[in-house]
Amino acid sequence: MRRAEIAAWTPEWGSLYAAAQEELKQLLGKDCIEIHHIGSTSVPAIGYAKPIIDIVVAVRSIQAVDAFNERMIEAGFQPRGENGIAGRRYFTKGGERRTHHIHIFEAGDVNILAHLDFKAYLTAHPDEARRYGELKLRLAEQYPDHVHRYQEGKQFFVQQLAQKAAEWAARSDR
């Protein structure tokens, strides 16, 4: 059973991302256009996060990604298909003690920009980031053995942040 485990933010997460970025470039080759560290481990002001490196990858063709499944499995990444988001290829690494979530979309997919806007918003608004981190910590303490309840507990807050991020990005010069 997966646990709702939260850790204090650490710069080590940036190093883990950099290593995964290089690995993904090698695995996906010329089909890979860009790779970004996203999620809570990419925002220092958040203070606390699940120690899972979230990565979004833009590729030339989402259908071509399926041909890389065997390579990804050999590197420890488990293919999960779209996993509830049309047009995505989702991979996890680490089994029950996940270390990475890889979200792959075709270049230009709106989900890429949404992830990047969310990160940019939290980076530009450290008080919001801190509040989000504190919520994560409280929920993990409340539901340590129920990762789904932890996720449900933060859903409304995340939706509000995503809306604020989209509005902020629309007013900004990206």
Secondary structure as a PSIPRED ss2 file (coil, helix, strand):
# PSIPRED VFORMAT (PSIPRED V4.0)

   1 M C   1.000  0.000  0.000
   2 R C   1.000  0.000  0.000
   3 R C   1.000  0.000  0.000
   4 A C   1.000  0.000  0.000
   5 E C   1.000  0.000  0.000
   6 I C   1.000  0.000  0.000
   7 A E   0.000  0.000  1.000
   8 A E   0.000  0.000  1.000
   9 W C   1.000  0.000  0.000
  10 T C   1.000  0.000  0.000
  11 P C   1.000  0.000  0.000
  12 E H   0.000  1.000  0.000
  13 W H   0.000  1.000  0.000
  14 G H   0.000  1.000  0.000
  15 S H   0.000  1.000  0.000
  16 L H   0.000  1.000  0.000
  17 Y H   0.000  1.000  0.000
  18 A H   0.000  1.000  0.000
  19 A H   0.000  1.000  0.000
  20 A H   0.000  1.000  0.000
  21 Q H   0.000  1.000  0.000
  22 E H   0.000  1.000  0.000
  23 E H   0.000  1.000  0.000
  24 L H   0.000  1.000  0.000
  25 K H   0.000  1.000  0.000
  26 Q H   0.000  1.000  0.000
  27 L H   0.000  1.000  0.000
  28 L H   0.000  1.000  0.000
  29 G H   0.000  1.000  0.000
  30 K H   0.000  1.000  0.000
  31 D H   0.000  1.000  0.000
  32 C E   0.000  0.000  1.000
  33 I E   0.000  0.000  1.000
  34 E E   0.000  0.000  1.000
  35 I E   0.000  0.000  1.000
  36 H E   0.000  0.000  1.000
  37 H E   0.000  0.000  1.000
  38 I E   0.000  0.000  1.000
  39 G C   1.000  0.000  0.000
  40 S H   0.000  1.000  0.000
  41 T H   0.000  1.000  0.000
  42 S H   0.000  1.000  0.000
  43 V C   1.000  0.000  0.000
  44 P H   0.000  1.000  0.000
  45 A H   0.000  1.000  0.000
  46 I H   0.000  1.000  0.000
  47 G C   1.000  0.000  0.000
  48 Y E   0.000  0.000  1.000
  49 A E   0.000  0.000  1.000
  50 K C   1.000  0.000  0.000
  51 P C   1.000  0.000  0.000
  52 I C   1.000  0.000  0.000
  53 I E   0.000  0.000  1.000
  54 D E   0.000  0.000  1.000
  55 I E   0.000  0.000  1.000
  56 V E   0.000  0.000  1.000
  57 V E   0.000  0.000  1.000
  58 A E   0.000  0.000  1.000
  59 V E   0.000  0.000  1.000
  60 R C   1.000  0.000  0.000
  61 S C   1.000  0.000  0.000
  62 I H   0.000  1.000  0.000
  63 Q H   0.000  1.000  0.000
  64 A H   0.000  1.000  0.000
  65 V H   0.000  1.000  0.000
  66 D H   0.000  1.000  0.000
  67 A H   0.000  1.000  0.000
  68 F H   0.000  1.000  0.000
  69 N H   0.000  1.000  0.000
  70 E H   0.000  1.000  0.000
  71 R H   0.000  1.000  0.000
  72 M H   0.000  1.000  0.000
  73 I H   0.000  1.000  0.000
  74 E H   0.000  1.000  0.000
  75 A C   1.000  0.000  0.000
  76 G C   1.000  0.000  0.000
  77 F E   0.000  0.000  1.000
  78 Q E   0.000  0.000  1.000
  79 P E   0.000  0.000  1.000
  80 R C   1.000  0.000  0.000
  81 G C   1.000  0.000  0.000
  82 E C   1.000  0.000  0.000
  83 N C   1.000  0.000  0.000
  84 G C   1.000  0.000  0.000
  85 I C   1.000  0.000  0.000
  86 A C   1.000  0.000  0.000
  87 G C   1.000  0.000  0.000
  88 R E   0.000  0.000  1.000
  89 R E   0.000  0.000  1.000
  90 Y E   0.000  0.000  1.000
  91 F E   0.000  0.000  1.000
  92 T E   0.000  0.000  1.000
  93 K E   0.000  0.000  1.000
  94 G C   1.000  0.000  0.000
  95 G C   1.000  0.000  0.000
  96 E C   1.000  0.000  0.000
  97 R C   1.000  0.000  0.000
  98 R C   1.000  0.000  0.000
  99 T C   1.000  0.000  0.000
 100 H E   0.000  0.000  1.000
 101 H E   0.000  0.000  1.000
 102 I E   0.000  0.000  1.000
 103 H E   0.000  0.000  1.000
 104 I E   0.000  0.000  1.000
 105 F E   0.000  0.000  1.000
 106 E E   0.000  0.000  1.000
 107 A C   1.000  0.000  0.000
 108 G C   1.000  0.000  0.000
 109 D C   1.000  0.000  0.000
 110 V H   0.000  1.000  0.000
 111 N H   0.000  1.000  0.000
 112 I H   0.000  1.000  0.000
 113 L H   0.000  1.000  0.000
 114 A H   0.000  1.000  0.000
 115 H H   0.000  1.000  0.000
 116 L H   0.000  1.000  0.000
 117 D H   0.000  1.000  0.000
 118 F H   0.000  1.000  0.000
 119 K H   0.000  1.000  0.000
 120 A H   0.000  1.000  0.000
 121 Y H   0.000  1.000  0.000
 122 L H   0.000  1.000  0.000
 123 T H   0.000  1.000  0.000
 124 A H   0.000  1.000  0.000
 125 H C   1.000  0.000  0.000
 126 P H   0.000  1.000  0.000
 127 D H   0.000  1.000  0.000
 128 E H   0.000  1.000  0.000
 129 A H   0.000  1.000  0.000
 130 R H   0.000  1.000  0.000
 131 R H   0.000  1.000  0.000
 132 Y H   0.000  1.000  0.000
 133 G H   0.000  1.000  0.000
 134 E H   0.000  1.000  0.000
 135 L H   0.000  1.000  0.000
 136 K H   0.000  1.000  0.000
 137 L H   0.000  1.000  0.000
 138 R H   0.000  1.000  0.000
 139 L H   0.000  1.000  0.000
 140 A H   0.000  1.000  0.000
 141 E H   0.000  1.000  0.000
 142 Q H   0.000  1.000  0.000
 143 Y C   1.000  0.000  0.000
 144 P C   1.000  0.000  0.000
 145 D C   1.000  0.000  0.000
 146 H C   1.000  0.000  0.000
 147 V H   0.000  1.000  0.000
 148 H H   0.000  1.000  0.000
 149 R H   0.000  1.000  0.000
 150 Y H   0.000  1.000  0.000
 151 Q H   0.000  1.000  0.000
 152 E H   0.000  1.000  0.000
 153 G H   0.000  1.000  0.000
 154 K H   0.000  1.000  0.000
 155 Q H   0.000  1.000  0.000
 156 F H   0.000  1.000  0.000
 157 F H   0.000  1.000  0.000
 158 V H   0.000  1.000  0.000
 159 Q H   0.000  1.000  0.000
 160 Q H   0.000  1.000  0.000
 161 L H   0.000  1.000  0.000
 162 A H   0.000  1.000  0.000
 163 Q H   0.000  1.000  0.000
 164 K H   0.000  1.000  0.000
 165 A H   0.000  1.000  0.000
 166 A H   0.000  1.000  0.000
 167 E H   0.000  1.000  0.000
 168 W H   0.000  1.000  0.000
 169 A H   0.000  1.000  0.000
 170 A H   0.000  1.000  0.000
 171 R H   0.000  1.000  0.000
 172 S C   1.000  0.000  0.000
 173 D C   1.000  0.000  0.000
 174 R C   1.000  0.000  0.000
